[in-house]
């Protein structure tokens, strides 16, 4: 029986550091220190306004100007919330209801249209397909604020200014959503599955509703989330469309309160209510991200790995 060779102490000393280097977790090297610090700086940059908003919402109007912005001074959050909803006859409730209605209808409609459009671009061949898709890509590059005035002029001709439809209809169009859904449909909806359904006698609408849409759900939720946030935060389009306070979303309504507080010269200033209203308006967006992030993450990561 031959003896089993053993490693010499010198060989073990050389191999041990290599083994240790191989066993390190990704990102444990010193080369990741700078990127980590860079990301931490960005984290502080993005979280700082939210922290300031939360702390300032707990202060009274006097404490808001007489204390350090990033430290608590008393706790008046409950009173501020009550005053915010009671101000001007409870108009904040109306603005919140309008914003929720605009965002839900626009996000659901835009995501559904983007899913159908992206699926059509990915799985159908038709004349002018390439040209139409390039037009969609070109539309992505056009800022929405540049379309606000032309949209107002167009809708004023047909009587949709100062009308909720004037805000909802443009929000249903999402060129980026169509682009995203086409890329996702190409990678997540097998053409063989569609052909098998056609052979079985299923119509195109049934194939999309029963098969394709279920596979497109993560991408659908991703577009839904993006459109919901964009509509919720939209300011310039409703500013030029609506002349009646009863149709204002939260963005325009809070800006109006801010202008009133600034114009009053401090006599009837309500900056603390504007800040509290801003905090309340952020809460639904946080809730939407918390509940939809699993669909969003799976939707973004699905196309990056192929079996």
SEKOLNU-347192 format. One record per atom (N, C-alpha, C, CB): residue in one letter; x, y, z. Coordinates in steps of 0.2 Angstrom, whole numbers, padded with zeros to 4 digits, always signed. Atoms other than C-alpha are relative to their C-alpha. Glycine has a CB too. Layout:
<atoms>
AXYZ
...
</atoms>
This chain:
<atoms>
X+0004-0006+0000
X+0000+0000+0000
X+0004+0006+0000
X-0005+0000+0006
X-0004-0006+0000
X+0007+0017-0005
X-0002+0005+0004
X+0000+0002-0008
X+0002-0005-0005
X+0008+0031+0007
X-0003+0006-0004
X+0007+0002+0003
X+0003-0006+0003
X-0003+0046+0004
X+0004+0006+0001
X-0007+0001+0004
X-0004-0005-0001
X+0007+0061+0000
X-0003+0006+0004
X+0002+0003-0007
X+0002-0006-0004
X+0006+0076+0012
X+0003+0006-0002
X+0001-0002+0008
X-0003-0007+0002
X+0009+0094+0009
X+0005+0002+0004
X-0006+0005-0001
X-0005-0003-0004
X+0024+0102+0015
X-0002+0006+0004
X+0007+0001-0004
X+0002-0006-0003
X+0023+0116+0027
X+0001+0006-0004
X+0004+0001+0006
X-0001-0006+0004
X+0030+0128+0014
X-0006+0001-0005
X+0006+0000-0004
X+0006+0000+0004
X+0016+0123+0002
X-0006+0002+0003
X-0001-0007-0003
X+0006-0002-0004
X+0003+0124+0015
X-0001+0008+0001
X-0001-0004+0007
X-0001-0007-0001
X+0009+0142+0019
X-0002+0004-0006
X+0006+0002+0003
X+0002-0004+0006
X+0007+0147+0001
X-0007-0001-0002
X+0005-0003-0006
X+0007+0002+0002
X-0010+0138-0002
X-0005+0004+0004
X-0001-0007+0000
X+0005-0003-0004
X-0018+0145+0013
X-0003+0007-0001
X+0003+0000+0007
X+0003-0007+0002
X-0019+0164+0008
X-0004-0001-0006
X+0006+0004-0001
X+0005+0000+0006
X-0026+0159-0009
X-0006-0003+0002
X+0004-0005-0005
X+0007+0003-0002
X-0039+0148-0001
X-0004+0005+0004
X+0001-0006+0004
X+0003-0005-0004
X-0043+0162+0011
X-0003+0005-0005
X+0004+0003+0005
X+0003-0005+0005
X-0045+0174-0004
X-0006-0003-0004
X+0006+0002-0005
X+0006+0003+0003
X-0056+0162-0013
X-0006-0001+0004
X+0002-0007-0003
X+0006+0001-0004
X-0067+0160+0002
X-0003+0006+0002
X+0002-0004+0006
X+0003-0006-0002
X-0070+0178+0004
X-0007+0001-0004
X+0005+0006-0001
X+0007-0001+0004
X-0088+0184+0000
X+0001+0006-0005
X-0005+0002+0006
X-0001-0006+0005
X-0090+0196-0015
X-0001+0007+0004
X-0005-0001-0005
X+0000-0007-0003
X-0087+0214-0010
X+0004+0001+0006
X-0007+0002+0001
X-0004-0001-0006
X-0076+0210+0005
X+0007+0003-0001
X+0001-0007+0003
X-0007-0002+0001
X-0060+0216-0003
X+0000+0008+0001
X+0002-0001-0007
X-0001-0007-0001
X-0053+0233+0000
X-0001+0004-0006
X+0008+0001+0002
X+0002-0004+0006
X-0057+0238-0018
X-0007+0003+0000
X+0002-0004-0006
X+0007-0002+0000
X-0075+0240-0013
X-0001+0005+0005
X-0004-0006+0001
X+0001-0005-0005
X-0072+0253+0000
X-0003+0006-0003
X+0006+0001+0004
X+0001-0007+0003
X-0073+0268-0011
X-0008-0001-0003
X+0005+0001-0006
X+0007+0000+0002
X-0089+0262-0020
X-0005+0000+0005
X-0001-0006-0005
X+0004+0000-0005
X-0097+0258-0004
X-0001+0007+0004
X+0002-0005+0006
X+0001-0007-0002
X-0094+0275+0003
X-0003+0005-0004
X+0007+0003+0002
X+0004-0003+0005
X-0100+0282-0013
X-0007-0001+0001
X+0003-0001-0007
X+0007+0002-0001
X-0116+0273-0011
X-0003+0003+0006
X-0001-0007-0001
X+0002-0003-0006
X-0118+0278+0007
X-0001+0008+0000
X+0005-0002+0006
X+0001-0007+0001
X-0116+0296+0002
X-0006+0002-0004
X+0006+0003-0003
X+0006-0001+0003
X-0130+0295-0010
X-0006-0002+0004
X+0000-0005-0007
X+0006+0002-0005
X-0141+0286+0003
X-0001+0006+0004
X+0002-0006+0004
X+0001-0005-0005
X-0138+0300+0015
X-0003+0006-0004
X+0006+0003+0003
X+0003-0006+0004
X-0142+0313+0001
X-0007-0001-0002
X+0004+0000-0007
X+0007+0001+0002
X-0158+0305-0004
X-0005-0001+0006
X-0001-0007-0004
X+0004+0001-0006
X-0164+0301+0014
X-0001+0006+0004
X+0003-0005+0004
X+0000-0006-0004
X-0160+0318+0021
X-0006+0004-0001
X+0006+0004-0002
X+0006-0004+0000
X-0175+0327+0014
X-0006-0003+0003
X-0002+0002-0007
X+0005+0003-0003
X-0186+0314+0020
X+0000+0000+0008
X+0000-0008-0002
X-0001-0001-0007
X-0179+0314+0037
X-0002+0007+0003
X+0008-0001+0002
X+0002-0007-0002
X-0180+0333+0038
X-0008+0001-0001
X+0003+0005-0005
X+0007-0001+0000
X-0198+0332+0032
X-0004-0003+0006
X-0003-0003-0007
X+0003+0004-0006
X-0203+0319+0046
X+0001+0004+0006
X+0003-0007+0000
X-0002-0003-0006
X-0194+0329+0059
X-0004+0007+0000
X+0007+0002+0001
X+0004-0006+0001
X-0202+0346+0053
X-0007-0001+0001
X+0002+0003-0006
X+0007+0001-0001
X-0219+0339+0053
X-0002-0001+0007
X-0002-0006-0004
X+0001+0001-0007
X-0218+0336+0072
X+0000+0007+0004
X+0004-0005+0003
X-0001-0006-0004
X-0215+0354+0076
X-0006+0005-0002
X+0006+0004-0003
X+0005-0005+0001
X-0227+0369+0078
X+0003+0005-0004
X-0002+0003+0007
X-0002-0005+0005
X-0226+0384+0067
X+0006+0004+0003
X-0005+0005-0002
X-0005-0003-0003
X-0215+0393+0080
X+0006-0004+0001
X-0002+0003+0007
X-0006+0004+0000
X-0203+0379+0083
X+0003-0002-0006
X-0002-0007+0003
X-0003+0001+0006
X-0201+0377+0065
X+0005+0005-0002
X-0006+0000-0006
X-0004-0005+0001
X-0192+0393+0064
X+0005+0001+0005
X-0003+0006-0002
X-0004-0001-0006
X-0184+0393+0081
X+0004-0006+0002
X-0004+0002+0006
X-0004+0006-0002
X-0175+0376+0081
X+0004-0003-0006
X-0005-0006+0003
X-0005+0003+0005
X-0162+0366+0072
X-0005-0005-0004
X+0005-0004+0003
X+0004+0004+0005
X-0170+0358+0056
X+0000-0008+0001
X+0002+0002-0006
X+0000+0008-0001
X-0164+0340+0060
X+0000-0002+0007
X+0007-0002-0004
X+0001+0002-0007
X-0168+0339+0078
X-0007+0002+0002
X+0005+0003+0005
X+0007-0001-0003
X-0185+0337+0087
X+0000+0006+0005
X-0002-0006+0003
X+0002-0006-0004
X-0193+0352+0096
X-0007-0001+0002
X+0002+0007-0002
X+0007+0002-0002
X-0209+0346+0105
X-0002-0005-0005
X-0004+0007-0001
X+0003+0005+0005
X-0221+0334+0096
X-0007+0002-0001
X+0001-0007+0004
X+0007-0003+0002
X-0236+0342+0087
X-0002-0004-0006
X+0001+0007-0001
X+0002+0003+0007
X-0238+0329+0073
X-0007-0002+0000
X+0004-0007+0000
X+0007+0002+0000
X-0255+0323+0078
X-0004+0007-0001
X-0002-0003+0007
X+0004-0006+0001
X-0261+0341+0080
X+0001+0003-0007
X+0002+0006+0005
X-0001-0002+0007
X-0253+0346+0063
X-0004-0004-0005
X+0008-0001-0002
X+0004+0004+0005
X-0261+0331+0054
X-0008+0002+0001
X+0000-0007+0002
X+0007-0002-0001
X-0278+0336+0062
X-0001+0007-0004
X-0002+0001+0007
X+0001-0007+0003
X-0276+0355+0056
X+0001-0001-0007
X+0006+0004+0003
X-0001+0001+0007
X-0270+0349+0039
X-0007-0002-0003
X+0005-0004-0002
X+0006+0002+0003
X-0286+0340+0036
X-0006+0004+0001
X-0002-0007+0003
X+0006-0005-0002
X-0297+0353+0044
X+0001+0007-0004
X+0000+0001+0007
X-0001-0007+0003
X-0289+0368+0034
X-0005+0001-0006
X+0007+0001-0002
X+0004-0002+0006
X-0300+0377+0022
X-0006-0004-0001
X+0004+0001-0006
X+0005+0005+0000
X-0315+0366+0026
X+0001-0007-0002
X-0005+0003-0005
X-0002+0007+0002
X-0306+0350+0023
X+0001-0001-0007
X-0006-0005+0002
X-0001+0001+0008
X-0301+0353+0005
X+0006-0005-0001
X+0002+0007-0003
X-0006+0005+0000
X-0285+0342+0009
X-0003-0007-0002
X+0004+0000+0006
X+0003+0006+0002
X-0297+0327+0008
X-0002+0000-0007
X-0007-0001+0005
X+0002+0000+0007
X-0303+0332-0009
X+0006-0001-0004
X-0004+0007-0002
X-0006+0001+0003
X-0286+0334-0015
X+0003-0007+0000
X+0006+0005+0002
X-0003+0007-0001
X-0280+0317-0008
X-0005-0005-0004
X+0000-0002+0007
X+0005+0004+0004
X-0296+0309-0016
X+0002+0001-0008
X-0007+0001+0002
X-0002-0001+0007
X-0292+0317-0033
X+0006-0003-0002
X+0000+0008-0001
X-0007+0003+0002
X-0274+0312-0033
X+0000-0008+0000
X+0005+0002+0005
X+0000+0007+0000
X-0278+0294-0028
X-0004-0002-0006
X-0004-0003+0006
X+0004+0002+0006
X-0291+0293-0042
X+0004+0001-0006
X-0007+0004+0000
X-0004-0001+0006
X-0280+0301-0055
X+0006-0006-0001
X+0003+0007+0000
X-0006+0005+0000
X-0265+0289-0050
X-0002-0007-0002
X+0004+0001+0006
X+0002+0007+0001
X-0275+0273-0049
X-0002-0001-0007
X-0005-0002+0005
X+0003+0001+0006
X-0285+0275-0065
X+0006+0001-0006
X-0005+0005-0002
X-0005-0001+0005
X-0270+0282-0075
X+0006-0006+0000
X+0004+0006+0001
X-0004+0005-0001
X-0258+0269-0068
X-0002-0007-0003
X+0003-0001+0007
X+0003+0006+0003
X-0269+0254-0072
X-0001+0000-0007
X-0007-0001+0004
X+0001+0000+0007
X-0274+0260-0089
X+0006+0000-0004
X-0004+0006-0002
X-0007+0000+0003
X-0256+0264-0094
X+0003-0006+0000
X+0004+0006+0003
X-0004+0006+0000
X-0249+0248-0088
X-0004-0005-0004
X+0000-0003+0007
X+0003+0005+0004
X-0263+0238-0097
X+0001+0001-0007
X-0008+0000+0001
X-0002-0001+0007
X-0260+0247-0113
X+0007-0001-0002
X-0002+0008-0002
X-0007+0001+0002
X-0242+0246-0112
X+0002-0008+0000
X+0005+0002+0006
X-0001+0007+0001
X-0243+0227-0109
X-0003-0003-0006
X-0004-0004+0006
X+0002+0002+0006
X-0254+0225-0124
X+0004+0002-0006
X-0007+0003-0001
X-0004-0003+0006
X-0243+0236-0135
X+0007-0003+0000
X+0001+0007+0001
X-0006+0003+0000
X-0227+0228-0129
X-0001-0007-0002
X+0003+0000+0007
X+0001+0006+0002
X-0234+0211-0132
X-0001-0001-0007
X-0006-0003+0004
X+0001-0001+0007
X-0240+0216-0149
X+0007+0001-0004
X-0005+0005-0002
X-0006-0002+0003
X-0223+0223-0154
X+0005-0007+0001
X+0004+0006+0003
X-0004+0006-0001
X-0214+0207-0147
X-0002-0006-0004
X+0001-0002+0007
X+0003+0007+0002
X-0225+0193-0154
X-0003+0000-0007
X-0004-0003+0005
X+0004-0001+0006
X-0233+0200-0170
X+0005+0003-0005
X-0006+0003+0001
X-0003-0003+0006
X-0226+0204-0187
X-0005+0004-0004
X+0004-0005-0004
X+0004-0004+0004
X-0234+0218-0196
X+0004+0006-0004
X-0006+0003+0004
X-0003-0005+0004
X-0230+0232-0209
X+0001+0006+0004
X-0004+0002-0006
X-0001-0006-0004
X-0222+0247-0201
X+0002-0001+0007
X-0005+0005-0001
X-0002+0002-0007
X-0217+0238-0185
X+0006+0004+0002
X+0001-0007+0001
X-0007-0003-0002
X-0199+0245-0185
X-0001+0007+0001
X+0005-0002-0005
X+0000-0008+0000
X-0204+0263-0189
X-0005+0002+0006
X-0004+0002-0006
X+0004-0002-0005
X-0218+0263-0176
X+0004-0001+0007
X-0006-0005+0000
X-0004+0001-0006
X-0206+0256-0163
X+0005+0006+0001
X+0003-0007+0001
X-0005-0006+0000
X-0193+0270-0167
X-0004+0006+0002
X+0003+0001-0007
X+0004-0006-0002
X-0207+0283-0165
X-0001-0001+0008
X-0007+0000-0003
X+0001+0001-0008
X-0211+0275-0147
X+0007+0002+0003
X-0002-0007+0001
X-0007-0001-0003
X-0192+0276-0143
X+0001+0008+0000
X+0005-0004-0003
X-0001-0007+0000
X-0192+0294-0149
X-0004+0004+0005
X-0001+0003-0007
X+0005-0003-0005
X-0207+0298-0138
X+0003+0000+0007
X-0007-0003+0000
X-0003+0001-0006
X-0197+0292-0123
X+0004+0006+0002
X+0004-0006+0001
X-0004-0005+0000
X-0185+0306-0126
X-0003+0007+0001
X+0005+0001-0005
X+0003-0006-0001
X-0198+0320-0125
X-0002+0001+0007
X-0006+0000-0005
X+0002-0002-0007
X-0200+0328-0108
X-0008+0001+0001
X+0004+0005+0003
X+0007-0001-0001
X-0218+0328-0101
X-0002+0007+0000
X-0003-0004+0005
X+0001-0007-0001
X-0217+0346-0096
X-0001+0004-0007
X+0005+0003+0004
X+0000-0004+0007
X-0214+0351-0115
X-0007-0001-0003
X+0005-0003-0004
X+0006+0002+0003
X-0231+0343-0119
X-0006+0003+0004
X-0001-0007-0001
X+0005-0003-0005
X-0241+0352-0105
X-0004+0005-0004
X+0003+0002+0006
X+0003-0006+0003
X-0245+0368-0115
X-0004-0002-0006
X+0005+0006-0002
X+0004+0003+0005
X-0249+0359-0131
X-0006-0004+0002
X+0004-0004-0005
X+0005+0004-0002
X-0260+0347-0122
X-0006+0004+0003
X+0002-0005+0006
X+0005-0004-0003
X-0269+0361-0113
X-0004+0004-0006
X+0003+0006+0004
X+0003-0003+0006
X-0272+0370-0130
X-0005-0005-0004
X+0005+0003-0005
X+0004+0005+0004
X-0279+0354-0138
X-0006-0001+0004
X+0004-0006-0001
X+0006+0002-0003
X-0290+0350-0124
X-0005+0006+0001
X+0002-0003+0007
X+0005-0005-0001
X-0297+0367-0122
X-0004+0001-0006
X+0004+0007+0001
X+0004+0000+0006
X-0303+0366-0140
X-0006-0005+0000
X+0004-0002-0006
X+0005+0005+0000
X-0313+0350-0136
X-0004+0000+0007
X+0003-0007-0001
X+0004-0001-0007
X-0319+0356-0118
X+0002-0005+0005
X-0007-0001-0002
X-0002+0004-0005
X-0308+0345-0108
X+0005+0003+0005
X+0004-0006-0003
X-0003-0003-0005
X-0299+0358-0099
X-0004+0001+0007
X+0003+0007-0002
X+0003+0000-0007
X-0303+0359-0080
X-0005-0006+0000
X-0005+0007+0001
X+0003+0006+0000
X-0309+0341-0082
X+0004-0005+0002
X-0004-0001-0007
X-0005+0005-0002
X-0302+0326-0074
X+0003-0005-0006
X-0003-0005+0005
X-0003+0004+0006
X-0301+0317-0091
X+0006+0003-0004
X-0006-0001-0005
X-0006-0003+0003
X-0289+0330-0097
X+0006-0001+0003
X-0001+0008+0000
X-0006+0003-0004
X-0277+0324-0084
X+0001-0007-0001
X+0000+0002+0007
X-0001+0007+0000
X-0280+0306-0085
X+0002-0003-0007
X-0007-0004+0002
X-0001+0003+0007
X-0280+0303-0104
X+0007+0001-0002
X-0004+0004-0005
X-0007+0000+0002
X-0262+0310-0107
X+0004-0005+0004
X+0003+0007+0001
X-0004+0005-0004
X-0256+0299-0092
X-0001-0007-0002
X-0003+0001+0007
X+0001+0007+0003
X-0263+0283-0101
X+0006-0002-0005
X-0006-0001-0003
X-0005+0001+0005
X-0249+0285-0114
X+0007+0000+0004
X+0000+0006-0005
X-0007+0001-0003
X-0232+0278-0108
X+0004-0004-0005
X-0001-0005+0007
X-0005+0002+0004
X-0219+0276-0121
X+0005-0005+0003
X+0003+0005-0004
X-0004+0004-0003
X-0207+0269-0109
X-0003-0006+0002
X+0003+0004+0006
X+0003+0006-0002
X-0219+0257-0103
X-0001-0005-0005
X-0007+0001+0003
X+0001+0004+0006
X-0222+0250-0120
X+0007-0003-0002
X-0003+0004-0006
X-0007+0002+0001
X-0203+0249-0123
X+0002-0006+0005
X+0005+0005+0000
X-0002+0005-0005
X-0201+0240-0106
X-0004-0007-0001
X-0001+0003+0007
X+0004+0006+0000
X-0215+0228-0109
X+0002-0004-0007
X-0007+0002-0001
X-0002+0004+0006
X-0209+0223-0127
X+0007-0004+0002
X+0002+0005-0006
X-0006+0003-0002
X-0192+0219-0119
X-0001-0006+0004
X+0005+0004+0003
X+0002+0005-0005
X-0200+0209-0105
X-0004-0006-0004
X-0004+0003+0005
X+0004+0005+0003
X-0212+0200-0117
X+0004-0005-0004
X-0005+0003-0004
X-0005+0004+0005
X-0198+0194-0129
X+0004-0005+0004
X+0005+0005-0003
X-0004+0004-0004
X-0189+0186-0114
X-0004-0005+0004
X+0005+0004+0004
X+0004+0004-0004
X-0204+0179-0104
X-0006-0004-0003
X-0002+0005+0006
X+0005+0003+0003
X-0217+0174-0116
X+0002-0005-0006
X-0006+0005-0002
X-0002+0005+0005
X-0212+0158-0126
X-0004+0000-0006
X+0001-0007+0003
X+0004+0000+0006
X-0217+0159-0144
X-0003-0007-0001
X+0004+0002-0006
X+0003+0007+0001
X-0220+0140-0144
X-0006-0001+0004
X+0005-0005+0003
X+0006+0000-0004
X-0233+0142-0130
X-0006+0003-0004
X+0001+0003+0007
X+0005-0003+0004
X-0242+0154-0141
X-0003-0004-0006
X+0002+0007-0002
X+0002+0004+0006
X-0242+0143-0156
X-0004-0006+0002
X+0006-0002-0004
X+0004+0006-0002
X-0248+0128-0146
X-0007+0002+0002
X+0003-0003+0007
X+0007-0003-0001
X-0263+0139-0140
X-0004+0001-0006
X+0000+0006+0005
X+0004-0001+0007
X-0267+0144-0158
X-0002-0007-0003
X+0005+0004-0004
X+0002+0006+0003
X-0267+0126-0163
X-0006-0003+0003
X+0006-0005+0000
X+0006+0002-0004
X-0279+0122-0149
X-0006+0004-0001
X+0002+0000+0007
X+0006-0004+0002
X-0291+0135-0157
X-0001+0006+0005
X-0005-0004+0001
X+0001-0006-0004
X-0288+0149-0144
X+0001+0006-0005
X+0005+0000+0006
X+0000-0007+0004
X-0291+0167-0151
X+0006+0004+0003
X-0006+0004+0000
X-0005-0004-0003
X-0278+0180-0149
X-0001+0004+0006
X+0002+0005-0006
X+0002-0004-0006
X-0287+0190-0136
X+0000-0005+0006
X-0007+0003+0000
X+0000+0005-0005
X-0289+0174-0126
X+0007-0002+0002
X-0004-0006-0002
X-0007+0001-0001
X-0271+0170-0128
X+0004+0005+0004
X+0004-0001-0006
X-0003-0006-0004
X-0266+0187-0121
X-0002+0000+0007
X-0001+0007-0004
X+0003-0001-0007
X-0278+0187-0107
X+0001-0006+0004
X-0008+0000-0001
X-0001+0006-0004
X-0276+0169-0101
X+0007-0003+0001
X-0004-0006-0003
X-0006+0003+0000
X-0258+0165-0105
X+0006+0006+0000
X+0002-0004-0007
X-0005-0005+0000
X-0247+0180-0110
X+0000+0005+0006
X+0000+0004-0006
X+0001-0005-0005
X-0254+0192-0097
X+0003-0002+0007
X-0007+0003+0001
X-0003+0003-0006
X-0250+0180-0083
X+0007+0000+0001
X-0003-0007+0001
X-0008+0000+0000
X-0232+0179-0088
X+0003+0007+0000
X+0002-0004-0007
X-0002-0007+0000
X-0231+0198-0090
X-0002+0003+0006
X-0003+0003-0006
X+0003-0003-0006
X-0238+0201-0073
X+0006+0004+0004
X-0002-0005+0005
X-0005-0004-0003
X-0221+0206-0065
X+0002+0007-0004
X+0007-0004+0000
X-0002-0006+0004
X-0217+0218-0080
X-0006+0005+0001
X+0001-0001-0007
X+0006-0005+0000
X-0235+0225-0079
X+0000+0004+0007
X-0007-0005+0000
X+0000-0004-0007
X-0233+0229-0060
X+0005+0005+0000
X+0001-0005+0006
X-0005-0005+0000
X-0217+0238-0064
X-0002+0006-0003
X+0006-0003-0004
X+0003-0006+0004
X-0225+0249-0077
X-0005+0003+0005
X-0003-0002-0006
X+0005-0003-0004
X-0240+0251-0065
X+0003+0005+0006
X-0004-0005+0004
X-0003-0004-0005
X-0228+0257-0051
X+0003+0006-0002
X+0005-0004+0004
X-0003-0006+0003
X-0218+0269-0062
X-0006+0005-0002
X+0004-0002-0006
X+0005-0005+0002
X-0234+0277-0069
X-0004+0003+0006
X-0005-0004-0005
X+0003-0002-0006
X-0242+0278-0052
X+0004+0006+0003
X-0001-0006+0005
X-0004-0005-0003
X-0228+0288-0045
X+0001+0006-0004
X+0007-0003+0001
X-0001-0006+0004
X-0226+0299-0060
X-0007+0004+0000
X+0001-0002-0008
X+0007-0003+0000
X-0245+0303-0060
X-0001+0004+0007
X-0006-0005-0001
X+0001-0003-0007
X-0245+0306-0041
X+0004+0006+0001
X+0002-0005+0005
X-0005-0006-0001
X-0230+0318-0042
X-0001+0005-0006
X+0007-0002+0000
X+0001-0005+0005
X-0236+0327-0058
X-0003+0007+0002
X-0005-0003-0006
X+0001-0006-0003
X-0237+0345-0055
X-0002+0005-0006
X+0005+0003+0004
X+0001-0006+0005
X-0236+0356-0071
X-0006-0001-0004
X+0006+0000-0005
X+0006+0001+0005
X-0250+0347-0082
X-0006+0002+0004
X+0000-0007-0002
X+0006-0002-0004
X-0263+0349-0068
X+0000+0007+0001
X-0001-0004+0006
X-0001-0007-0001
X-0257+0366-0065
X-0003+0005-0005
X+0007+0003+0002
X+0002-0003+0006
X-0261+0372-0082
X-0007-0002-0002
X+0004+0000-0006
X+0007+0003+0002
X-0277+0361-0084
X-0005+0003+0004
X+0001-0007-0001
X+0006-0001-0004
X-0287+0365-0069
X+0000+0007+0003
X+0001-0005+0006
X+0001-0006-0003
X-0294+0381-0064
X-0004+0000+0006
X-0003+0005-0005
X+0005+0001-0005
X-0306+0375-0051
X+0004-0004+0006
X-0006-0004-0002
X-0003+0003-0005
X-0299+0370-0034
X-0002-0007+0002
X-0001+0004+0007
X+0002+0007-0002
X-0310+0355-0032
X+0003-0006-0004
X-0008+0000-0002
X-0004+0005+0004
X-0300+0346-0046
X+0007+0000+0001
X-0002+0001-0007
X-0007+0000-0001
X-0283+0350-0039
X+0002-0007+0003
X+0002+0005+0005
X-0004+0006-0003
X-0271+0335-0035
X+0004+0003+0006
X+0004-0004-0005
X-0004-0002-0006
X-0260+0336-0019
X+0005+0005-0002
X+0002-0006+0004
X-0005-0004+0002
X-0246+0344-0029
X-0002+0007-0001
X+0004-0003-0006
X+0002-0007+0002
X-0255+0359-0035
X-0003+0003+0006
X-0005+0000-0006
X+0003-0003-0006
X-0265+0361-0019
X+0005+0002+0005
X-0005-0005+0003
X-0005-0002-0005
X-0250+0361-0007
X+0004+0006-0003
X+0005-0006+0001
X-0004-0006+0003
X-0241+0373-0019
X-0004+0006+0001
X+0001-0001-0008
X+0004-0005-0002
X-0256+0384-0017
X+0000+0003+0007
X-0008-0001-0002
X-0001-0002-0008
X-0255+0384+0002
X+0006+0003+0001
X-0001-0007+0004
X-0006-0003+0000
X-0237+0387+0000
X+0000+0008-0002
X+0006-0004-0003
X+0000-0007+0002
X-0240+0403-0010
X-0004+0004+0004
X-0003+0000-0007
X+0004-0004-0005
X-0253+0409+0002
X+0004+0001+0006
X-0007-0004+0002
X-0004-0002-0006
X-0242+0407+0017
X+0006+0005-0002
X+0003-0007+0002
X-0005-0005+0001
X-0228+0416+0008
X-0003+0007-0001
X+0004-0002-0007
X+0002-0006+0001
X-0239+0430+0002
X-0003+0004+0006
X-0006+0000-0005
X+0003-0003-0006
X-0247+0433+0019
X+0005+0003+0004
X-0003-0006+0004
X-0005-0003-0004
X-0230+0439+0026
X+0000-0002+0007
X-0002+0008+0000
X-0001+0003-0007
X-0231+0428+0041
X-0006+0001+0004
X+0006+0003+0003
X+0006-0001-0004
X-0248+0434+0047
X-0004-0006+0001
X-0004+0006-0003
X+0004+0006+0000
X-0257+0419+0043
X+0003-0006-0003
X-0007+0000-0004
X-0004+0005+0003
X-0243+0408+0038
X-0002-0007+0003
X+0008+0001+0001
X+0002+0007-0002
X-0246+0389+0038
X+0005-0005-0003
X-0007-0002-0002
X-0005+0004+0003
X-0229+0382+0033
X+0000-0007+0003
X+0007+0003+0001
X+0000+0007-0003
X-0230+0368+0046
X-0006-0005-0003
X-0001+0001+0008
X+0006+0004+0003
X-0247+0362+0038
X+0002-0002-0007
X-0006+0004+0000
X-0002+0001+0006
X-0239+0363+0021
X+0005-0006+0000
X+0004+0006-0004
X-0005+0005-0001
X-0224+0352+0027
X-0004-0007+0002
X+0005+0002+0005
X+0003+0006-0002
X-0236+0340+0036
X-0004-0003-0006
X-0005+0002+0006
X+0004+0003+0006
X-0247+0338+0020
X+0005-0003-0005
X-0003+0006-0003
X-0005+0004+0005
X-0231+0334+0010
X+0002-0006+0003
X+0006+0005+0000
X-0001+0006-0003
X-0227+0321+0023
X-0006-0005-0002
X+0001+0000+0007
X+0005+0005+0001
X-0244+0313+0021
X-0001-0002-0007
X-0007+0004+0002
X+0000+0001+0007
X-0243+0314+0002
X+0005-0005-0002
X+0000+0006-0004
X-0005+0005+0001
X-0227+0303+0003
X-0002-0007+0002
X+0006+0003+0003
X+0001+0007-0003
X-0234+0289+0013
X-0003-0005-0005
X-0005+0001+0006
X+0003+0005+0005
X-0245+0281-0001
X+0005-0002-0004
X-0005+0003-0004
X-0005+0003+0005
X-0230+0280-0012
X+0005-0005+0004
X+0005+0006-0002
X-0005+0005-0004
X-0219+0272+0002
X-0004-0007+0000
X+0001+0002+0007
X+0004+0006+0000
X-0234+0259+0004
X+0000-0003-0006
X-0007+0002+0003
X+0000+0003+0006
X-0235+0256-0014
X+0007-0004-0002
X-0001+0005-0006
X-0006+0004+0001
X-0216+0252-0015
X+0001-0006+0004
X+0006+0005+0001
X-0001+0006-0005
X-0216+0241+0000
X-0004-0006-0003
X-0003+0002+0007
X+0005+0006+0002
X-0231+0230-0007
X+0002-0002-0007
X-0007+0002+0001
X+0000+0002+0007
X-0226+0230-0025
X+0008-0001-0002
X-0002+0005-0005
X-0007+0000+0002
X-0207+0229-0024
X+0002-0007-0002
X+0005+0002+0006
X-0002+0007+0002
X-0206+0210-0025
X-0002-0001-0008
X-0004-0005+0004
X+0001+0000+0007
X-0215+0211-0042
X+0005+0004-0004
X-0007+0002-0001
X-0005-0004+0003
X-0204+0225-0047
X+0007-0003-0001
X+0000+0007+0003
X-0006+0003+0000
X-0188+0216-0043
X+0000-0006-0004
X+0002-0002+0007
X+0000+0006+0004
X-0193+0200-0051
X-0001+0002-0008
X-0005-0005+0002
X+0001-0002+0007
X-0199+0210-0067
X+0007+0002-0003
X-0005+0005+0000
X-0006-0003+0002
X-0182+0219-0068
X+0005-0006-0001
X+0003+0005+0004
X-0006+0005+0000
X-0171+0203-0065
X-0002-0006-0004
X+0001-0002+0007
X+0002+0006+0004
X-0181+0191-0076
X+0004-0001-0006
X-0007-0001-0001
X-0003+0000+0006
X-0174+0196-0092
X+0008-0001+0000
X-0002+0006-0004
X-0007+0000+0000
X-0156+0196-0086
X+0003-0007+0000
X+0002+0004+0006
X-0002+0007+0000
X-0155+0177-0084
X-0004-0005-0004
X+0000-0003+0008
X+0003+0005+0005
X-0158+0164-0097
X+0002-0007+0002
X+0002+0001-0007
X-0001+0007-0002
X-0160+0145-0094
X+0004-0003-0005
X-0007-0003+0001
</atoms>
